[in-house]
Amino acid sequence: MTIIDRYISKQTKAAPLAVFRIFFGLMMLLSIVRFWSYDWIDKLYIKPNFYFPYYGFEWVQPLGNYTYLLFIICGISALGVAIGFRYRLSIILFFFSFTYIELMDKTTYLNHYYFICLLSFLMIFLPAGQYFSWDARKTSNDYVPQWSIDSVKLLLGIVYFYAGLAKINSDWLVKAMPLKIWLPGRYDIPFLGDFLHQEWVIYAFSWGGAIYDLCIPFLLLWKRTRTLAFVLVVIFHVLTRILFPIGMFPYIMIVSALIFFDARVHERILGAVNKIVCVISSATRNLRSNKENTYKENGSRTGFDMTVDEARKTPAWKLTLLAIFFTIQILLPWRYLLYPDELFWTEEGFRFSWRVMLMEKAGYANFKIVDKTNDEFFFINNSDFLSSFQEKQMATQPDFILQYAHYLRDHFASQGKEVEVYVESYVALNGRKSQPFIDPTVDLTKLQESFKHKTWILPFGDEIKGI
């Protein structure tokens, strides 16, 4: 406990946390503006007739035209985070507004949206607004607890390392799937496109991606390899941005990786920011040459720890909450081990486990409606109820199929009909031939969503070995 207590009481320069706050806020603001500019708010959150809520969050309902207001709140709060204006309120508003947007419809689920939700929650408990911010223009605290910076590093490390572990499977390493499907289609990319159909290049991307994810957190932590590691971060994420339509995520990861550098680097960044935006703040006095303190290589004050009274400024409840938070993040990706059958096929335990771009699934789902009163039946045209994007997502994910079947049941119940709902579905996974997916003899209206194994998913006709 002495080692833990000493670590909790250790301080370091606040500049890295301030830089991270600024870039995070700006990236989120740009993401909101980009989302709005593509008219995705209307397309994804207003026009659809039906939405797919997360299990347990059915109470999170779409807001209609008020969704625009929700995005405005999210954008303004992101700007507030960036400049450090009422930081605590801004980051809380951002967390709740952004998370509410993501919970409205799991059709739009992406790992990096989940990452933003987690990161913004973590930032609520970090003293990121006490230096180089609007809040600190009169009173600035130049030092923050070391754990507050390390907690961001830990979350980034979890994301990378688990993404690397997930790539240790036979489809990714042995068959180079699904990159073998995706990369040849990018032949139109100047220069690089000429090589993307070559098998050795595809395998190089596959193995290189796995090695990169597994190693990059440790390379960033070690000072001797940190600069090289950051160059690799930039190259990797620029390539992924060129090859795949994944929005702002590559840029978010690039600027987030800066937090691994020591305080002197961040002070130079803040000096440049100060010149650009002309921030006049008492906090900027520490961006000039400061000779009174020496630093360890990691940027903390040599031989300096907080006193007992200072250490009490970090409440025990906060540290306990963060310990629970990180315990969940470490354990949650392993929940798939509680389920039988192939993870990529059933997707039970797939979400929230940092399995980034590991599979290509294409599916077909034809719903049969049987009238209980006369046994007459007919088939549904899914486009009458779902957008093309929703239909594509629904056809390959069992929980989507079940929710949609319940929606159809309720839709016809509102017309005074009592019906049974069956589905004939086929799914192709990572280049394999399509296979029957859901048991067509099961009346889906009699099933309820739960965390239990879905026995009505038909067996996968192959095996994917690995973690």
N, C-alpha and C positions, 0 to 999 in steps of 0.2 A: 504493500500500500504506500510505502514511502516513495517508491519510484513513480507510482501513479500520481500521488499528491504533488511531487515535484514537477511532473509533466504538466498537470493541470494548472499549476501556478506559473509556468514559464510564459514570458512575454516575448513578442517580436514586433518588428515594425509593421505599421498598419497599411503601408503602401500597397502590398500585393492584394489585400482584401478590397481596397478602394478601387484599384484597377479592374479587378474582377467584377465589382459591382457596376462600374461604369459601362464596361463592354457587354455585360449580361443585359443590362437595361436597354442599351442601344440595339443589340441584336433582337431582343424581344419586340421593341417598338417597330423595327424594320420588318419583322415577321408579321406583325399585325397589319401594317400598311400593305405589305405584299399580298396577304390573304385577302384583304378588302379589294385591292386593285384588280385581282383576278375574278372578282365577283363570286368567290367561293362561299361567302356567307349566305347569299341567296340560294346558290345551287345546293349546298350541303345541309343547311340548317333551317331553311324556310320553305323551299319548294316541296320537299318530300312529304308524302302523306303519312308515312310511318317511319319511326326511328327504332334503332336497336339499342336499348339501354343495357348497362352493365348489371349483372346479377347483384342484387342488394341495393342498387341505386336507381330503381325504377321511379323513385320520387323526383329524380332530376329530369324535368320536362323541358322541351323546347319552348322558347319564349316568343316565337313568331317574329314580328318586326322589331320587338324589343331586343332581339339578338344583336342588332346594330349597336344599341346602347351598351350592351355587355362588352362588345369589342372596343367601344370607345373608352369605357372604364379600364379595360385591360391595357389599352395603349397608353392612356394618360398615366396610369400607375407605373407602367414600364419606364416612361420618361421620368417620373418621380424617383424611381429606383436609381436610374442613371445619374441624375444630378444630386441625389441624396436629399431630396425635399420630403420632409416628414417620412423618413425612410421606413420606419417600422410600419406605419399605416400604408405606405405605398406597396411594400412587398407583401403585406397581408392581403390587400385588395387584388394585387396581381395574382397571387396564389389562388385565391378563391374564384376570381373571374376566369382565369385560364383553365383551372381544373373543372369548373362548371361547364365550360365550353367542351372540354374533352369528354366529360361524362354524359353529355346529351345524346351522343350516338357513337357507339364503338365501331361503326363502319369506318371512321376516320382514324382508328388507332394506329399509331406509329410509335416505335420505341423511343424516338427522340422527343415526342410529345410527353410521353411518360417520364422521361428524364427531366424535362423542364418542370413538370409538376413536383417531382422529388426535390430538385435543386431549389426551386422557389420556396418550398416548405422548409428546407434546411436553412435558407438564408434569413428566415424569420428570426432565427435564434442566434444569428451572427451579428457582431457589432460592426457591420459593414458601412454604416452611415455616420460614424463618428470622426472620420478623417476625409479631407478633400471633398467636402460635400456642402450643400446649402445649409444643412443643419449645423455643420461645424464651422461656419464662417466667423463665429465669435469665440466659441470654445471648442478646441480640438484636442483629441486624445491621440497622440502619435503612436501609441502601442496598443496591441490587442493580444489576447491569449493565443499562444501558439496553436492550440487545438482548433481554434476557429478557422485557421487557414488549412490545417491538416485535414479537417473534416471534408472540405471541398476536394482536396487531393484524393481522399479515401473514396468518395463517391465516384469520381472520375475513374479511379483505379478499378473499382468494382465493375463499372460499365465495360471498360476495355477488357478486363481479364475474363469476365464471364462470356463476353462476346467471342473471345478466343477459345475458351473451353467448348462453347457450343459448336465451333467449327471442327472440332475433333470428332468427325463422323465419316463414315465410308462414302456417303454421297458427296460431301464437300472435298475430301482429300483424294479419294480413289477415283471417283467418277467426275470430279470437278463440276458437280451440279450444285446450283442451277446456273453457274457462270457460263457453262458450255451452251446454254440456251440464250442467255442474255447478251454476252459480249459480241458474238458475230453480227448481231443486229445493229451494232453501232459502227458499221463500216463507213458511215458518212462523216465520222470525226476526222478532221484533217490530220495527216501523218499517222496518228495512232490507229486509225481505223483500218489501215492496211495490214496490221499485225493481229487484230483481234479475232480473226478466224483461225489462226494457227494454234494447234493444240498445246504446244509447249508454252505459249504466252498465256493461254487460259489456265494451265496448271500453275504457272508462275504466279498469276494473280491469286489463285486459290490458296496455295501454300503460303505465299507471301502475306496474304490477309490474315491467316491464322497466326503466323509467327509474329506479325506486327501487333495484333491485339493482345497476345499473351505477354509480350516483352515490353511494350511501350511504357506501361506505368513504372516499371523498374528502371528503365533507361532514363525517364524523366526525373526520377528521384535521385539518381546518382549524378553528382555534379560533373564528373568527367565526361559523361555521355549526354548530358542534358541538352547542349546545343545541337548535337547531331540528332538527338531524339526529336527535338522540336522541328528540325528540318524535315524529318521523316513524317511528322504529324502534318505539316503543311503539304508535302507531296501526296501523302495518302489521301487526305480529305479533298484536295483539289482534284485528284483523279476520280474519286467517288462522285464529286459534284459534276464532273464532265460526263462520266459514264452513266450515272443514274439520276433520275429526277427526285432528289431528296431535299429540295428546298434549302433552308438556311442552316440545316444541321451541321454541315461541314465547317462553316464559318464559326458557328457556336463552339464546336470542339477545338478549333484552332485557337481562338482567343482564350478559351478556358484553360488550355494547356500552359498559358503564360504564368499561371499561378505557381507553377513548380520552380520558377526562377526566383532568385533571392531579391531582397528589398531594393538593392541598388538599381537593378534593372527597372523595377516598377517606379522608382522615384524619377528615373529619366523619362519614362513614359508619361508620368503625371506632369513633369516639367513641360513636355511637348504639348500635352492636353491643355495645360495652363496658358501656353502661348496662343493656342488656337482659339480657345473660347474665352480668354481673358477673365478667368475666374479670379476674383479678388477675395482671398480668404486667409484667415490667420493660419490655416493649415498649410499654406504654401511656403511658409517660412522654413519648414523642414525639408523642402525640396532642394534648397541651396546646400552648399557644402556644410556638413555638420560633423565637426571633428570631436565632439565631446564623447561620442560612443563608438566603441569598436564592435565588430560583429564576428560571429562564427560564420562558417561557410553557408549555413542555412539561413542566415539573416537574423538570428536572434541575438539578444544582448549577451555578450560574454560575461559569464559569472554572475548574471543577474536573474533573480527570481522575484516574483511578487511577495510582499509580506503576507502574513496570515490574514490580515484585515482586507488587503487587496484581493486576495484569492476568494474571499467570500463574496466578491462582486459577481462571481459566476455561481448562481444558485444551484444547489444539489439537484433540484427537480429538473432543471434544464439539462444537466449532464446525464441524468437518468433517462430523460426522454430521448436524447440523442443516442444514447447507448441502445435503447430499445429500437429506435429507428434503423440504426445500422445492423443490428442483429436480424431484423426483418429483411433488410436488403441482402444480407449474406445468405439467409436460409430460404427465402421465397423462391429463387430460381430452381431450387432442388425439389420443389413440391411435385414435379412430374413423376418422380420416383414412386409416388403413392398410387399411380395409375398403371394398369396393365396396358398391353398393346403399344403400338408404335406412336411416339409423340407427334411426329410430323403428320400422321394420318388422323389421329383423333383430336389433336391440338389441346388435350387436357393438360393444363399446366404450361402451355406454350407462351401465353402473353405474360408480360412483366418479368421475363427471364433473360432479356438481352440477347435473344436469338435473332440477330439482325440479318435480314435478306438471305436466309438459308434455304428457302424453298420456293419453287414455282408450282402453283396449284391452279388447275383449270377445271371447272366443274359445270355440271348441268343438273338442274333440279326441276322436275315436273310434278306439280302438286295436283292430286286427285281429290275432289270434294264429293263425298257420298252423303246424300240426304237420308237421314235415318228413318224418315216416315215412309218412304217408298223405294229405298235402295237405288234410286237413280243417281247417276254420277256425271260429273263433267270435269274438265281440266282448266287450270288457271293460267291466264296470260300474266306472268309476273310483272311485266311492264305496266300493267294497269294499276299496280300498287307500289312498285319500287322504282327508284331511279336505276339507270344502267350500272352505276357504281355500286349501289346497294345490292343489286341482283348478283353481280359478280362476286362480291364478298360473301353473300349469303350461301351461294351454291357450294362452297367448299368448307364451311365451318358449321359443325353440328349445333352449337348453341344458337346460331343465327337461324338455322333451319327450324329449330323448335319454336323460337320466338315468332317467326313468321307464320308458322302453322297455327299458333294460338291467336295471332292477329286475324288470320282468315276465319277461324272459328268464331271469334267475336264479331267480325264483320258480318257474317251471315246470320249470326244470332240476332243482330240488330234489325235484320229483315224478317225475323220470326222463324228462321230455319234452324233446326238442330242437325249439325253435320259431323261427320268424321273426316279427318284429314290424313291422307297418305302421301308419301313422296317417292318417286322413282328418281334416283340420283346416281350420277357417275362422276368420278373424280380422277384426274391424271396428276400424279405427283412426280416432280423432277424428271420429266421426260419419259416416264413409264406409260404404258397403255392405260387407258381409263378403266376403272374398276367400279363395281357397285359399291356405293358408299353407305347408304342408310337402308335399314331393313324395310322393304316396301309393304310388309304385312302388318306393320305396327301403326296403330291409330295414334298419331302424335298429340291429339287433343287430350289423351289420357295420361300423358307424361308431364312431369313438373321439373323445372330447372333446379339443379342442386349441384353441390360439389362432388357428388357421387359419380362413379364411373358410368358412362353412358353405354349400356349393354346393347342398345339398338343400333350402334355403329357396327357395320359389318367388318370382318377381319381384313387386315391389310395383307395382300398377297405377296409380300416381299419382306426383307429385313434390312434395316439401316443400322449398322453397328457403330458404336461410339458413345460419347457422353451425351 
